[in-house]
Amino acid sequence: MQTLQTSGRLLRSFKVVSVKPSPFAGFCTSSYSCGQKKKNPYEEVDQAKYSHLVRSVLSFRSTAQTPESLLEEDELLYGPVSKHQPAKQDAEARAPQNWFPLFNPERSVESDASNTSSPLKIPFQRHVIPSVTRILQQTMTSEQIFFLERWRQRMIQELGEDGFAEYTSNIFLQGKRFHEHLEHLLSPQGNLKEKNEHLECGYMESVQHILKDISGVRALESAVQHESLKYAGLLDCVAKYQGQLCVIDWKTSEKPKPFIWNTYDNPLQVVAYMGAINHDANYSFQVQCGLIVVAYKDGSPAHPHFMDSELCSQYWTKWLLRLEDYTEKEKKQSTWKPG
Protein backbone atom coordinates (compact mmCIF):
# COMPACT_ATOMS: atom_id res chain seq x y z
CA MET A 1 0.00 0.00 0.00
CA GLN A 2 2.84 2.35 0.81
CA THR A 3 4.42 1.58 -2.50
CA LEU A 4 1.29 2.57 -4.38
CA GLN A 5 1.04 5.89 -2.53
CA THR A 6 4.65 6.71 -3.34
CA SER A 7 4.06 5.98 -7.03
CA GLY A 8 0.99 8.22 -7.03
CA ARG A 9 2.92 11.16 -5.59
CA LEU A 10 5.61 10.71 -8.27
CA LEU A 11 3.04 10.72 -11.06
CA ARG A 12 1.35 13.89 -9.74
CA SER A 13 4.76 15.66 -9.70
CA PHE A 14 4.97 15.44 -13.55
CA LYS A 15 2.85 17.45 -15.99
CA VAL A 16 0.10 15.45 -17.56
CA VAL A 17 0.50 15.21 -21.36
CA SER A 18 -2.46 14.14 -23.47
CA VAL A 19 -1.50 11.95 -26.40
CA LYS A 20 -4.05 11.38 -29.12
CA PRO A 21 -3.85 8.11 -30.98
CA SER A 22 -2.71 8.42 -34.61
CA PRO A 23 -4.51 6.48 -37.28
CA PHE A 24 -1.15 5.66 -38.85
CA ALA A 25 0.52 4.55 -35.63
CA GLY A 26 2.14 1.15 -35.85
CA PHE A 27 2.39 -1.54 -33.25
CA CYS A 28 5.65 -2.68 -31.78
CA THR A 29 6.17 -6.12 -30.34
CA SER A 30 9.61 -5.43 -28.96
CA SER A 31 10.08 -3.17 -25.97
CA TYR A 32 13.74 -2.65 -27.01
CA SER A 33 12.99 -1.46 -30.55
CA CYS A 34 10.22 0.84 -29.33
CA GLY A 35 12.23 2.38 -26.57
CA GLN A 36 15.50 2.97 -28.54
CA LYS A 37 16.27 4.13 -32.08
CA LYS A 38 17.89 1.50 -34.20
CA LYS A 39 21.52 2.33 -34.92
CA ASN A 40 22.66 2.98 -38.49
CA PRO A 41 25.57 0.65 -39.28
CA TYR A 42 27.33 3.50 -41.15
CA GLU A 43 27.46 5.53 -37.94
CA GLU A 44 29.82 2.96 -36.47
CA VAL A 45 32.43 3.59 -39.23
CA ASP A 46 35.52 5.48 -38.13
CA GLN A 47 34.80 8.68 -40.11
CA ALA A 48 38.04 10.36 -39.09
CA LYS A 49 40.00 7.51 -40.60
CA TYR A 50 38.34 7.94 -44.02
CA SER A 51 37.83 11.72 -43.98
CA HIS A 52 40.63 12.32 -46.48
CA LEU A 53 39.09 9.86 -48.95
CA VAL A 54 35.62 11.40 -48.55
CA ARG A 55 36.94 14.91 -49.17
CA SER A 56 38.81 13.82 -52.28
CA VAL A 57 35.72 12.14 -53.74
CA LEU A 58 33.35 15.01 -52.95
CA SER A 59 35.76 17.65 -54.27
CA PHE A 60 36.31 15.85 -57.61
CA ARG A 61 34.86 17.51 -60.68
CA SER A 62 34.92 15.69 -64.00
CA THR A 63 36.18 17.68 -66.98
CA ALA A 64 35.36 17.40 -70.65
CA GLN A 65 37.49 15.00 -72.65
CA THR A 66 40.36 16.55 -74.57
CA PRO A 67 42.58 15.14 -77.32
CA GLU A 68 45.25 14.54 -74.68
CA SER A 69 42.94 12.56 -72.36
CA LEU A 70 41.56 10.55 -75.29
CA LEU A 71 45.10 9.77 -76.39
CA GLU A 72 45.98 8.47 -72.93
CA GLU A 73 42.91 6.22 -73.00
CA ASP A 74 43.87 4.93 -76.45
CA GLU A 75 47.40 4.13 -75.27
CA LEU A 76 45.97 2.03 -72.45
CA LEU A 77 43.45 0.23 -74.66
CA TYR A 78 45.20 -0.01 -78.04
CA GLY A 79 48.83 0.86 -77.45
CA PRO A 80 50.79 4.00 -78.41
CA VAL A 81 49.64 6.10 -81.36
CA SER A 82 51.16 9.03 -83.16
CA LYS A 83 50.82 12.07 -80.96
CA HIS A 84 49.91 15.51 -82.16
CA GLN A 85 49.61 18.43 -79.80
CA PRO A 86 46.64 20.62 -80.80
CA ALA A 87 47.34 24.31 -81.04
CA LYS A 88 45.49 26.77 -78.86
CA GLN A 89 42.67 28.57 -80.59
CA ASP A 90 42.68 32.33 -80.73
CA ALA A 91 40.34 33.84 -78.18
CA GLU A 92 39.18 36.56 -80.54
CA ALA A 93 37.47 35.81 -83.84
CA ARG A 94 39.56 36.57 -86.89
CA ALA A 95 38.46 38.63 -89.85
CA PRO A 96 39.77 38.16 -93.40
CA GLN A 97 42.46 40.68 -94.28
CA ASN A 98 41.63 40.61 -97.99
CA TRP A 99 37.86 40.61 -98.24
CA PHE A 100 36.19 39.51 -101.47
CA PRO A 101 32.40 39.23 -101.95
CA LEU A 102 30.73 35.84 -102.31
CA PHE A 103 28.06 37.17 -104.65
CA ASN A 104 28.66 39.02 -107.89
CA PRO A 105 26.75 42.33 -107.95
CA GLU A 106 27.08 42.48 -111.74
CA ARG A 107 25.40 39.13 -112.30
CA SER A 108 21.70 38.37 -111.94
CA VAL A 109 20.19 35.34 -110.26
CA GLU A 110 19.39 32.34 -112.43
CA SER A 111 16.23 32.72 -114.54
CA ASP A 112 13.87 29.94 -115.58
CA ALA A 113 14.49 30.67 -119.26
CA SER A 114 18.09 29.47 -119.09
CA ASN A 115 17.07 26.05 -117.71
CA THR A 116 16.31 24.76 -121.20
CA SER A 117 20.00 24.50 -122.15
CA SER A 118 22.06 21.35 -121.57
CA PRO A 119 24.06 21.18 -118.33
CA LEU A 120 27.56 22.59 -118.49
CA LYS A 121 30.42 20.16 -118.10
CA ILE A 122 33.70 22.03 -118.28
CA PRO A 123 36.64 19.60 -117.99
CA PHE A 124 38.98 20.12 -115.06
CA GLN A 125 42.55 20.90 -115.97
CA ARG A 126 45.58 20.91 -113.72
CA HIS A 127 46.38 24.50 -112.85
CA VAL A 128 49.27 26.24 -111.24
CA ILE A 129 46.75 27.62 -108.77
CA PRO A 130 45.72 25.25 -105.96
CA SER A 131 42.46 23.31 -105.81
CA VAL A 132 39.80 23.73 -103.14
CA THR A 133 40.51 20.20 -101.89
CA ARG A 134 44.22 20.89 -101.48
CA ILE A 135 43.63 24.16 -99.63
CA LEU A 136 41.30 22.49 -97.13
CA GLN A 137 43.65 19.55 -96.61
CA GLN A 138 46.67 21.78 -96.03
CA THR A 139 44.88 24.06 -93.56
CA MET A 140 43.15 21.55 -91.29
CA THR A 141 43.19 22.49 -87.63
CA SER A 142 45.41 20.61 -85.19
CA GLU A 143 42.32 19.01 -83.68
CA GLN A 144 41.16 17.77 -87.10
CA ILE A 145 44.58 16.31 -87.80
CA PHE A 146 44.65 14.65 -84.39
CA PHE A 147 41.31 12.86 -84.78
CA LEU A 148 42.07 11.89 -88.40
CA GLU A 149 45.36 10.34 -87.35
CA ARG A 150 43.67 8.69 -84.36
CA TRP A 151 41.08 7.11 -86.65
CA ARG A 152 43.79 5.98 -89.10
CA GLN A 153 45.82 4.31 -86.36
CA ARG A 154 42.78 2.47 -85.05
CA MET A 155 41.87 1.22 -88.52
CA ILE A 156 45.44 0.03 -89.14
CA GLN A 157 45.49 -1.83 -85.82
CA GLU A 158 42.23 -3.54 -86.77
CA LEU A 159 42.84 -4.18 -90.49
CA GLY A 160 46.61 -3.97 -90.86
CA GLU A 161 48.49 -1.77 -93.34
CA ASP A 162 47.39 -3.72 -96.42
CA GLY A 163 43.82 -4.08 -95.19
CA PHE A 164 43.55 -0.36 -94.49
CA ALA A 165 44.91 0.47 -97.96
CA GLU A 166 42.31 -1.83 -99.52
CA TYR A 167 39.57 -0.30 -97.36
CA THR A 168 40.38 3.27 -98.42
CA SER A 169 40.62 2.19 -102.05
CA ASN A 170 37.15 0.62 -101.90
CA ILE A 171 35.69 3.72 -100.25
CA PHE A 172 37.13 5.90 -103.01
CA LEU A 173 35.82 3.54 -105.71
CA GLN A 174 32.31 3.49 -104.20
CA GLY A 175 32.21 7.28 -104.08
CA LYS A 176 33.40 7.52 -107.67
CA ARG A 177 30.72 5.12 -108.90
CA PHE A 178 28.05 6.92 -106.91
CA HIS A 179 28.96 10.21 -108.61
CA GLU A 180 28.95 8.51 -112.01
CA HIS A 181 25.47 7.10 -111.35
CA LEU A 182 24.19 10.53 -110.35
CA GLU A 183 25.77 12.21 -113.34
CA HIS A 184 24.19 9.69 -115.70
CA LEU A 185 20.80 9.95 -114.00
CA LEU A 186 20.70 13.76 -114.00
CA SER A 187 21.99 14.23 -117.55
CA PRO A 188 19.54 14.28 -120.47
CA GLN A 189 21.60 11.60 -122.27
CA GLY A 190 21.22 7.88 -121.61
CA ASN A 191 18.25 5.58 -121.96
CA LEU A 192 15.73 4.68 -119.28
CA LYS A 193 17.00 1.10 -118.94
CA GLU A 194 20.51 2.24 -118.02
CA LYS A 195 19.11 4.72 -115.50
CA ASN A 196 17.03 2.02 -113.82
CA GLU A 197 20.13 -0.17 -113.50
CA HIS A 198 21.87 2.58 -111.56
CA LEU A 199 19.00 2.68 -109.06
CA GLU A 200 20.07 -0.76 -107.75
CA CYS A 201 22.96 0.94 -105.96
CA GLY A 202 22.30 1.41 -102.22
CA TYR A 203 23.54 4.99 -102.34
CA MET A 204 21.14 5.77 -105.18
CA GLU A 205 18.26 4.29 -103.21
CA SER A 206 19.30 6.50 -100.31
CA VAL A 207 18.92 9.73 -102.33
CA GLN A 208 15.66 8.95 -104.11
CA HIS A 209 13.60 11.29 -101.92
CA ILE A 210 16.16 14.05 -102.62
CA LEU A 211 16.15 13.56 -106.38
CA LYS A 212 12.40 14.16 -106.44
CA ASP A 213 13.09 17.78 -105.43
CA ILE A 214 15.92 18.29 -107.96
CA SER A 215 15.17 20.14 -111.21
CA GLY A 216 16.73 22.51 -113.73
CA VAL A 217 20.23 20.99 -113.76
CA ARG A 218 22.73 23.66 -114.91
CA ALA A 219 26.12 21.95 -114.44
CA LEU A 220 27.44 18.43 -113.80
CA GLU A 221 31.00 17.52 -112.80
CA SER A 222 32.12 20.91 -114.07
CA ALA A 223 35.32 22.83 -113.34
CA VAL A 224 35.30 26.30 -111.78
CA GLN A 225 38.04 28.85 -111.26
CA HIS A 226 38.25 32.01 -109.17
CA GLU A 227 40.68 34.22 -111.03
CA SER A 228 40.82 36.92 -108.36
CA LEU A 229 41.37 34.63 -105.37
CA LYS A 230 43.46 32.13 -107.35
CA TYR A 231 41.89 28.74 -106.70
CA ALA A 232 40.05 26.13 -108.76
CA GLY A 233 37.87 23.09 -108.26
CA LEU A 234 35.49 20.52 -109.71
CA LEU A 235 31.90 20.83 -108.48
CA ASP A 236 29.42 17.96 -108.46
CA CYS A 237 26.23 19.65 -109.56
CA VAL A 238 24.38 22.93 -109.93
CA ALA A 239 20.61 22.52 -109.94
CA LYS A 240 17.43 23.67 -108.28
CA TYR A 241 16.49 22.05 -105.00
CA GLN A 242 12.90 22.79 -104.00
CA GLY A 243 12.95 25.74 -106.38
CA GLN A 244 16.26 27.27 -105.18
CA LEU A 245 19.36 27.16 -107.36
CA CYS A 246 22.15 25.46 -105.39
CA VAL A 247 25.67 24.17 -105.65
CA ILE A 248 25.05 20.53 -104.69
CA ASP A 249 27.73 18.35 -103.13
CA TRP A 250 27.03 14.61 -102.99
CA LYS A 251 28.71 12.76 -100.12
CA THR A 252 28.78 9.15 -98.91
CA SER A 253 29.14 8.10 -95.29
CA GLU A 254 29.18 4.95 -93.17
CA LYS A 255 27.88 6.88 -90.15
CA PRO A 256 24.72 8.99 -89.94
CA LYS A 257 25.33 12.73 -90.32
CA PRO A 258 22.00 14.35 -89.45
CA PHE A 259 23.46 17.80 -88.76
CA ILE A 260 25.51 20.10 -90.95
CA TRP A 261 28.35 20.29 -88.43
CA ASN A 262 28.76 16.52 -88.86
CA THR A 263 30.01 17.22 -92.39
CA TYR A 264 33.22 18.96 -91.18
CA ASP A 265 34.72 21.07 -94.01
CA ASN A 266 32.09 20.23 -96.65
CA PRO A 267 30.24 23.57 -96.20
CA LEU A 268 33.51 25.41 -96.90
CA GLN A 269 33.93 23.38 -100.06
CA VAL A 270 30.42 24.29 -101.21
CA VAL A 271 30.83 28.04 -100.66
CA ALA A 272 34.26 27.96 -102.31
CA TYR A 273 32.61 26.55 -105.45
CA MET A 274 29.81 29.13 -105.13
CA GLY A 275 32.24 32.03 -104.96
CA ALA A 276 34.15 30.68 -107.95
CA ILE A 277 31.09 30.03 -110.13
CA ASN A 278 29.68 33.49 -109.37
CA HIS A 279 32.86 35.12 -110.71
CA ASP A 280 33.83 32.61 -113.42
CA ALA A 281 33.28 33.93 -116.95
CA ASN A 282 32.31 30.42 -118.13
CA TYR A 283 29.05 30.69 -116.17
CA SER A 284 26.39 33.29 -116.93
CA PHE A 285 24.24 32.71 -113.85
CA GLN A 286 24.71 33.25 -110.12
CA VAL A 287 24.16 30.79 -107.26
CA GLN A 288 23.08 31.93 -103.80
CA CYS A 289 22.43 28.64 -101.97
CA GLY A 290 24.16 25.36 -101.28
CA LEU A 291 23.14 21.78 -100.56
CA ILE A 292 25.11 18.92 -99.01
CA VAL A 293 23.54 15.48 -99.45
CA VAL A 294 24.91 12.62 -97.33
CA ALA A 295 23.98 9.21 -98.78
CA TYR A 296 24.23 5.82 -97.06
CA LYS A 297 25.25 2.47 -98.51
CA ASP A 298 22.45 0.54 -96.78
CA GLY A 299 19.85 2.62 -98.63
CA SER A 300 18.58 4.48 -95.58
CA PRO A 301 17.25 7.97 -96.42
CA ALA A 302 20.01 10.48 -97.12
CA HIS A 303 20.36 13.62 -95.02
CA PRO A 304 20.06 16.90 -96.97
CA HIS A 305 21.73 19.97 -95.47
CA PHE A 306 20.41 23.11 -97.13
CA MET A 307 22.46 26.31 -96.88
CA ASP A 308 20.66 29.59 -97.51
CA SER A 309 22.44 32.77 -98.57
CA GLU A 310 22.95 33.95 -94.98
CA LEU A 311 24.53 30.68 -93.86
CA CYS A 312 26.66 30.59 -97.01
CA SER A 313 27.96 34.09 -96.21
CA GLN A 314 29.05 32.91 -92.77
CA TYR A 315 30.95 29.95 -94.20
CA TRP A 316 32.41 32.18 -96.91
CA THR A 317 34.21 34.20 -94.22
CA LYS A 318 35.68 31.00 -92.83
CA TRP A 319 36.76 29.93 -96.32
CA LEU A 320 38.57 33.23 -96.88
CA LEU A 321 40.47 32.67 -93.62
CA ARG A 322 41.49 29.16 -94.70
CA LEU A 323 42.62 30.58 -98.02
CA GLU A 324 44.75 33.15 -96.22
CA ASP A 325 46.23 30.44 -93.99
CA TYR A 326 47.16 28.41 -97.06
CA THR A 327 48.81 31.40 -98.75
CA GLU A 328 50.80 32.20 -95.60
CA LYS A 329 51.85 28.57 -95.23
CA GLU A 330 53.04 28.41 -98.83
CA LYS A 331 55.07 31.61 -98.36
CA LYS A 332 56.82 30.18 -95.31
CA GLN A 333 57.62 26.93 -97.07
CA SER A 334 59.03 28.72 -100.11
CA THR A 335 61.16 30.92 -97.82
CA TRP A 336 62.69 27.94 -96.05
CA LYS A 337 63.42 25.96 -99.21
CA PRO A 338 67.18 25.53 -99.68
CA GLY A 339 68.54 27.56 -102.53
Buried (B, 14 or more C-beta within 10 A) or exposed (E): EEEEEEEEEEEEEEEEEEEEEEEEEEEEEEEEEEEEEEEEEEEEEEEEEEEEEEEEEEEEEEEEEEBEEEBEEBEEEEEEBEEBEBEEEEEEEEEBEEEEEBBBEEBEEBEEEEBEEEBBEBEBEEEEBBBBBBBBEBBBBBBBBBBEBBEBBBBBEEBEEEEBEEBEEEEEEBBEBBBEBBBBBBBEEEEEEEBEEBEEBBBBBBBEEBBEBBEBBBBBBBBBBBEEBEBBBBBBBBBBBBEBBBBBBBBBBEEEBEEBEBBBBBBBBBBBBBBBBBBBEEBBBBBBBBBBBBBBBEBEEBBBBBBEBEBBBEBBBBBBBBBBBBBEEEEEEEEEEEE
